[in-house]
């Protein structure tokens, strides 16, 4: 397919891409809920578990290259087959005989995830017309809803079939690839970019948008420990403090479900309030909510987790919208730089938080993460507003 009206919001195409994004990310969300399962099976600590997340994200270093490829060659088949590859690799974790084999499976899933996540936001932009923020909200809702259902799906699968039986979850990813093939097999990203010749090379593009990249990197870094604490390590923390396996899984899903609402709202709100104002509000409220979470226990945490999820995950569609409003003919490359920074910084903070948990304990680490997140405020003030 080709986009005939670039100003129109193509609802069907936006929904299909977002839905497949949802299915794809259900599989990549399987790692966090099985922390204690892997620790018992493999005898690893928090730091080694955090390293698994880093290994899964190492392929993100190739994101700028994938972005260049999206401009030069047809990458639609990589996008089409990515959900199947991710589904197979993540569903085989249950039969992994050791840490190394498990790491290989996670690396493969990370590579296919990178192939999927670089071109698809560009596709969303092309089919969203003038409503980029709204399109990115749909796209991100798909991802956050995946992390809502993922903990429930993997916990239920383990209860039903045992950890070794989760390979039965593969078919959903295969169906997602089939849907992409039927709808987008003729979609060519290259034909949707401006045909005007440009002398602006990739190095010049990198220098041109370096201030924006550094600003966003500052937000990602200062909020990274808070995000890792309240997502990857939340279920393990709750279980270690006496919460049952299912309640902990529901708590993690609560964060992601409310996060889906936050991502849907924030992109649309930022179209009206501006990217800077929206990020500033989020940066102020998020650390305060996390600080309160440390001192609450029992059923009282659930209303708070709803609020935390809304503000914790709301930054990504706003930053994506800001990135995709840059004046450049190398948008996939620029998007690749953003994705690389996002995954790389998240990976570093994941290991840092895991190490802090091993050395300092959960409560002290949570407090430090909340304090660090307050430093995102000055970076939010530097984000450019939506262009008129």
For each residue, the residues with C-beta under 8 A, 3 or more apart:
1: 13 183 184 186 187
2: 186 187 188 191 192
3: 6 10 126 127 192
4:
5: 8 10 129
6: 3 126 129 192
7: 129 130
8: 5 129
9: 14 127 128 129 130 131 134 135
10: 3 5 13 14 127 128 129
11: 14 15
12: 15 16
13: 1 10 16 17 123 127 183
14: 9 10 11 17 18 124 127 128 135 138 139
15: 11 12 18 19 138
16: 12 13 19 20 179 180 183 184
17: 13 14 20 21 120 123 124 127 139 142
18: 14 15 21 22 124 138 139 141 142
19: 15 16 22 23 142 176 179
20: 16 17 23 24 83 142 176 179 180
21: 17 18 24 25 116 120 139 142 143 146
22: 18 19 25 26 141 142 143 145 146
23: 19 20 26 27 83 146 172 173 175 176
24: 20 21 27 28 82 83 86 87 113 116 146 173 176
25: 21 22 28 29 142 143 146 147 150
26: 22 23 29 30 146 147 149 150 153 172
27: 23 24 30 83 86 87 90 91 109 150 169 173
28: 24 25 31 56 86 90 109 113 146 150
29: 25 26 32 33 146 147 150 151 154 256
30: 26 27 33 34 90 93 150 153 154 166
31: 28 34 35 52 53 56 106 232
32: 29 35 151 231 232 233 234 235 252
33: 29 30 150 151 154 155 235 249 252
34: 30 31 37 38 93 154 158 163
35: 31 32 38 39 49 232 233 235 236
36: 39 40 236 239 245
37: 34 40 41 158 163
38: 34 35 41 42 44 49 52 102
39: 35 36 42 43 44 45 49
40: 36 37 43
41: 37 38 163
42: 38 39 48 98 99 102
43: 39 40
44: 38 39 48 49 99
45: 39 48 49 354 358
46: 49 50 233 236 354 355 357 358
47: 50 51 351 354 355 358
48: 42 44 45 51 52 99
49: 35 38 39 44 45 46 52 53 354
50: 46 47 53 54 232 350 351 353 354 355
51: 47 48 54 55 351 354
52: 31 38 48 49 55 56 102 103 106
53: 31 49 50 56 57 232 347 350 351
54: 50 51 57 58 347 348 350 351
55: 51 52 58 103 106 107 110
56: 28 31 52 53 106 107 109 110 113
57: 53 54 60 110 343 344 346 347
58: 54 55 61 107 110 347
59: 62 107 110 111 113 114
60: 57 63 110 114 339 340 342 343 344 347
61: 58 340 344
62: 59 65 66 111 114
63: 60 66 67 114 117 118 336 337 339 340 343
64: 67 68 202 333 336 337 340
65: 62 68 69 336
66: 62 63 69 70 75 114 115 118 119 332 336
67: 63 64 70 71 118 330 332 333 334 335 336 337
68: 64 65 71 72 202 330 332 333 336
69: 65 66 72 73 75
70: 66 67 73 75 118 119 122 189 190 332
71: 67 68 189 190 193 330 332 333
72: 68 69 190
73: 69 70
74: 77 188 189 190
75: 66 69 70 78 79 115 119 189
76: 79 80 119 184 185 187 188 189
77: 74 80 81 185
78: 75 81 82 115 116 119
79: 75 76 82 115 116 119 120 123 180 184
80: 76 77 177 180 181 184 185
81: 77 78 84 85 112 177
82: 24 78 79 85 86 112 113 115 116 177
83: 20 23 24 27 86 87 112 116 173 174 176 177 180
84: 81 87 88 173 174 176 177
85: 81 82 88 89 108 109 111 112
86: 24 27 28 82 83 89 90 109 112 113 116 173
87: 24 27 83 84 90 91 169 170 171 172 173 174 176
88: 84 85 91 92 170 173
89: 85 86 92 105 106 108 109 112
90: 27 28 30 86 87 93 105 106 109
91: 27 87 88 94 166 167 168 169 170 173
92: 88 89 95 96 105 167
93: 30 34 90 96 102 105 106 163 166
94: 91 162 163 164 165 166 167
95: 92 164 167
96: 92 93 101 102 105
97: 101
98: 42 101 102
99: 42 44 48 102 103
100: 103 104
101: 96 97 98 104 105
102: 38 42 52 93 96 98 99 105 106
103: 52 55 99 100 106 107
104: 100 101 107 108
105: 89 90 92 93 96 101 102 108 109
106: 31 52 55 56 89 90 93 102 103 109 110
107: 55 56 58 59 103 104 110 111
108: 85 89 104 105 111 112
109: 27 28 56 85 86 89 90 105 106 112 113
110: 55 56 57 58 59 60 106 107 113 114
111: 59 62 85 107 108 114 115
112: 81 82 83 85 86 89 108 109 115 116
113: 24 28 56 59 82 86 109 110 116 117
114: 59 60 62 63 66 110 111 117 118 339 343
115: 66 75 78 79 82 111 112 118 119
116: 21 24 78 79 82 83 86 112 113 119 120
117: 63 113 114 120 121 339
118: 63 66 67 70 114 115 121 122 332 335 336 339
119: 66 70 75 76 78 79 115 116 122 123 189 332
120: 17 21 79 116 117 123 124 139
121: 117 118 124 125 136 139 320 324 335
122: 70 118 119 125 126 189 324 331 332 335
123: 13 17 79 119 120 126 127 184 187 189
124: 14 17 18 120 121 127 128 135 136 138 139
125: 121 122 128 132 135 136 324 331
126: 3 6 122 123 189 192
127: 3 9 10 13 14 17 123 124 135
128: 9 10 14 124 125 131 132 134 135 136
129: 5 6 7 8 9 10
130: 7 9
131: 9 128 134 135 271
132: 125 128 135 136 271 321 324 325
133: 136 137 267 268 270 271 317 318 321 386
134: 9 128 131 137 138 267 268 271
135: 9 14 124 125 127 128 131 132 138 139 267
136: 121 124 125 128 132 133 139 140 267 317 320 321 324
137: 133 134 140 141 263 264 265 266 267 268 317
138: 14 15 18 124 134 135 141 142 264
139: 14 17 18 21 120 121 124 135 136 142 143 317 320
140: 136 137 143 144 260 263 264 267 313 316 317 320
141: 18 22 137 138 144 145 260 261 263 264
142: 17 18 19 20 21 22 25 138 139 145 146
143: 21 22 25 139 140 146 147 263
144: 140 141 147 148 256 257 259 260 262 263 313
145: 22 141 142 148 149 256 257 260
146: 21 22 23 24 25 26 28 29 142 143 149 150 256
147: 25 26 29 143 144 150 151 231 253 256 259
148: 144 145 151 152 253 254 256 257 259 260
149: 26 145 146 152 153 253
150: 25 26 27 28 29 30 33 146 147 153 154 253 256
151: 29 32 33 147 148 154 155 235 249 250 252 253 256
152: 148 149 155 156 249 250 253
153: 26 30 149 150 156 157 169
154: 29 30 33 34 150 151 157 158 166 169
155: 33 151 152 158 159 245 246 249
156: 152 153 159 160
157: 153 154 160 161 165 166 168 169
158: 34 37 154 155 161 162 163 165 166
159: 155 156
160: 156 157 165
161: 157 158 164 165 166 168
162: 94 158 165
163: 34 37 41 93 94 158 166
164: 94 95 161 167
165: 94 157 158 160 161 162 168
166: 30 91 93 94 154 157 158 161 163 169
167: 91 92 94 95 164 170
168: 91 157 161 165
169: 27 87 91 153 154 157 166 172
170: 87 88 91 167 173 174
171: 87 174 175
172: 23 26 87 169 175 176
173: 23 24 27 83 84 86 87 88 91 170 176 177
174: 83 84 87 170 171 177 178
175: 23 171 172 178 179
176: 19 20 23 24 83 84 87 172 173 179 180
177: 80 81 82 83 84 173 174 180 181
178: 174 175 181 182
179: 16 19 20 175 176 182 183
180: 16 20 79 80 83 176 177 183 184 185
181: 80 177 178 184 185
182: 178 179 185
183: 1 13 16 179 180
184: 1 16 76 79 80 123 180 181 187
185: 76 77 80 180 181 182
186: 1 2
187: 1 2 76 123 184
188: 2 74 76 191 192
189: 70 71 74 75 76 119 122 123 126 192 193 332
190: 70 71 72 74 193
191: 2 188
192: 2 3 6 126 188 189
193: 71 189 190 329 331
194: 329
195:
196: 329
197:
198: 329
199:
200: 204 205 208 328 329 330
201: 204 205
202: 64 68 205 206 330 333
203: 206 207
204: 200 201 207 208
205: 200 201 202 208 209 328 330 333 334
206: 202 203 209 210 213 337
207: 203 204 210
208: 200 204 205 328
209: 205 206 212 213 326 328 334 337
210: 206 207 213 214
211: 214 215 382
212: 209 215 216 322 323 326 383 384
213: 206 209 210 216 217 337 338 341
214: 210 211 217 218
215: 211 212 218 219 379 382 383
216: 212 213 219 220 319 322 323 338 341 379 383
217: 213 214 220 221 341 345
218: 214 215 221 222 375 376 378 379 382
219: 215 216 222 223 279 283 315 319 376 379 380 383
220: 216 217 223 224 341 342 345 346
221: 217 218 224 345 349
222: 218 219 372 373 374 375 376 379
223: 219 220 226 227 283 286 315 372 373 376
224: 220 221 227 228 345 346 348 349 350
225: 228 229 349 352 353 356 365 368 369 372 373
226: 223 229 230 286 287 290 312 369 370 372 373
227: 223 224 230 231 312 313 346 349
228: 224 225 231 232 233 346 349 350 353 369
229: 225 226 232 233 234 237 290 353 365 366 369
230: 226 227 234 255 290 293 308 312
231: 32 147 227 228 234 252 255 256 312
232: 31 32 35 50 53 228 229 350 353
233: 32 35 46 228 229 236 237 353 354 357 362
234: 32 229 230 231 237 238 248 251 252 255
235: 32 33 35 151 238 239 248 249 251 252
236: 35 36 46 233 239 240 248
237: 229 233 234 240 241 362
238: 234 235 241 243 247 248 251
239: 36 235 236 242 243 244 245 248
240: 236 237 362
241: 237 238 297 362
242: 239
243: 238 239 247 248 251
244: 239 247 248
245: 36 155 239 248 249
246: 155 249 250
247: 238 243 244 250 251
248: 234 235 236 238 239 243 244 245 251 252
249: 33 151 152 155 235 245 246 252 253
250: 151 152 246 247 253 254
251: 234 235 238 243 247 248 254 255 301 302 305
252: 32 33 151 231 234 235 248 249 255 256
253: 147 148 149 150 151 152 249 250 256 257
254: 148 250 251 257 258 302 305 306 309
255: 230 231 234 251 252 258 259 305 308 309 312 313
256: 29 144 145 146 147 148 150 151 231 252 253 259 260 309 313
257: 144 145 148 253 254 260 261 309
258: 254 255 261 262 305 306 307 308 309 310
259: 144 147 148 255 256 262 263 309 310 312 313 314
260: 140 141 144 145 148 256 257 263 264 313
261: 141 257 258 264 265 309 310
262: 144 258 259 265 266 309 310 311 312 313 314
263: 137 140 141 143 144 259 260 266 267 313 314 316 317
264: 137 138 140 141 260 261 267 268
265: 137 261 262 268 269 310 314
266: 137 262 263 269 270 278 282 314 315 317 318
267: 133 134 135 136 137 140 263 264 270 271 317 318 320 321
268: 133 134 137 264 265 271 272
269: 265 266 272 273 278
270: 133 266 267 273 274 275 277 278 279 317 318 321 386
271: 131 132 133 134 267 268 321 386
272: 268 269
273: 269 270 277 278
274: 270 277 278 385 386
275: 270 278 279 318 319 321 322 383 384 385 386
276: 279 280 380 381 382 383 384 385
277: 270 273 274 280 281 385
278: 266 269 270 273 274 275 281 282 314 318
279: 219 270 275 276 282 283 315 318 319 380 383
280: 276 277 283 284 377 380 381
281: 277 278 284 285
282: 266 278 279 285 286 311 314 315 318 380
283: 219 223 279 280 286 287 315 373 374 376 377 379 380
284: 280 281 287 288 377
285: 281 282 288 289 311
286: 223 226 282 283 289 290 308 311 312 373
287: 226 283 284 290 291 370 371 373 374
288: 284 285 291 292 370
289: 285 286 292 293 304 307 308 311
290: 226 229 230 286 287 293 294 308 312 366 369 370 373
291: 287 288 294 295 367 370
292: 288 289 295 296 304
293: 230 289 290 296 301 304 305 308 366
294: 290 291 363 366 367 370
295: 291 292
296: 292 293 300 301 304
297: 241 300 301
298: 301
299: 302
300: 296 297 303 304
301: 251 293 296 297 298 304 305
302: 251 254 299 305 306
303: 300 306 307
304: 289 292 293 296 300 301 307 308
305: 251 254 255 258 293 301 302 308 309
306: 254 258 302 303 309 310
307: 258 289 303 304 310 311
308: 230 255 258 286 289 290 293 304 305 311 312
309: 254 255 256 257 258 259 261 262 305 306 312 313
310: 258 259 261 262 265 306 307 313 314
311: 262 282 285 286 289 307 308 314
312: 226 227 230 231 255 259 262 286 290 308 309
313: 140 144 227 255 256 259 260 262 263 309 310 316
314: 259 262 263 265 266 278 282 310 311 317 318
315: 219 223 266 279 282 283 318 319
316: 140 263 313 319 320 342
317: 133 136 137 139 140 263 266 267 270 314 320 321
318: 133 266 267 270 275 278 279 282 314 315 321 322
319: 216 219 275 279 315 316 322 323 338 383
320: 121 136 139 140 267 316 317 323 324 335 338
321: 132 133 136 267 270 271 275 317 318 324 325 386
322: 212 216 275 318 319 325 326 383 384 386
323: 212 216 319 320 326 334 335 338
324: 121 122 125 132 136 320 321 331 335
325: 132 321 322 386 387
326: 209 212 322 323 331 334
327: 387
328: 200 205 208 209 331 334
329: 193 194 196 198 200
330: 67 68 71 200 202 205 333 334
331: 122 125 193 324 326 328 334 335
332: 66 67 68 70 71 118 119 122 189 335 336
333: 64 67 68 71 202 205 330 336 337
334: 67 205 209 323 326 328 330 331 337 338
335: 67 118 121 122 320 323 324 331 332 338 339
336: 63 64 65 66 67 68 118 332 333 339 340
337: 63 64 67 206 209 213 333 334 340 341
338: 213 216 319 320 323 334 335 341 342
339: 60 63 114 117 118 335 336 342 343
340: 60 61 63 64 336 337 343 344
341: 213 216 217 220 337 338 344 345
342: 60 220 316 338 339 345 346
343: 57 60 63 114 339 340 346 347
344: 57 60 61 340 341 347 348
345: 217 220 221 224 341 342 348 349
346: 57 220 224 227 228 342 343 349 350
347: 53 54 57 58 60 343 344 350 351
348: 54 224 344 345 351 352
349: 221 224 225 227 228 345 346 352 353
350: 50 53 54 224 228 232 346 347 353 354
351: 47 50 51 53 54 347 348 354 355
352: 225 348 349 355 356
353: 50 225 228 229 232 233 349 350 356 357 365 369
354: 45 46 47 49 50 51 233 350 351 357 358
355: 46 47 50 351 352 358 359
356: 225 352 353 359 360 364 365 368
357: 46 233 353 354 360 361 362 365
358: 45 46 47 354 355
359: 355 356
360: 356 357 364 365 368
361: 357 364 365
362: 233 237 240 241 357 365 366
363: 294 366 367
364: 356 360 361 367 368
365: 225 229 353 356 357 360 361 362 368 369
366: 229 290 293 294 362 363 369 370
367: 291 294 363 364 370 371
368: 225 356 360 364 365 371 372
369: 225 226 228 229 290 353 365 366 372 373
370: 226 287 288 290 291 294 366 367 373 374
371: 287 367 368 374
372: 222 223 225 226 368 369 375
373: 222 223 225 226 283 286 287 290 369 370 376
374: 222 283 287 370 371 377
375: 218 222 372 378 379
376: 218 219 222 223 283 373 379 380
377: 280 283 284 374 380 381
378: 218 375 381 382
379: 215 216 218 219 222 283 375 376 382 383
380: 219 276 279 280 282 283 376 377 383
381: 276 280 377 378
382: 211 215 218 276 378 379
383: 212 215 216 219 275 276 279 319 322 379 380
384: 212 275 276 322 387
385: 274 275 276 277
386: 133 270 271 274 275 321 322 325
387: 325 327 384
388:
